[in-house]
Amino acid sequence: MLNLNTETLFLGLLFSSIGFGYFIYGRKQANTVVKYSGIALMVYPYFIADTLPLLAIGLSLMFLPKFIDFE
């Protein structure tokens, strides 16, 4: 059974919204790292049901474009 509590729903919405912004920005600037990081931020909350891993993966995906630059 899924563990859908308020924290996981709120964090999923928060990281998906940030991911949508990353995706739009990455597409307009032609930055593949930001674009794919945005896609990952929008999709991963569907597969993670615990609060702590959701937060850890979300923060690491948010900071990923700062440390990796292919262009």
Number of C-alpha atoms within 10 A of each C-alpha: 4 7 11 11 11 10 14 20 15 12 16 24 14 15 25 22 15 16 25 18 18 25 24 15 15 18 16 10 11 12 17 16 20 27 23 18 23 27 18 21 27 23 15 17 23 11 8 17 18 15 18 12 13 20 18 11 16 25 13 12 20 19 12 14 19 10 6 10 11 7 7
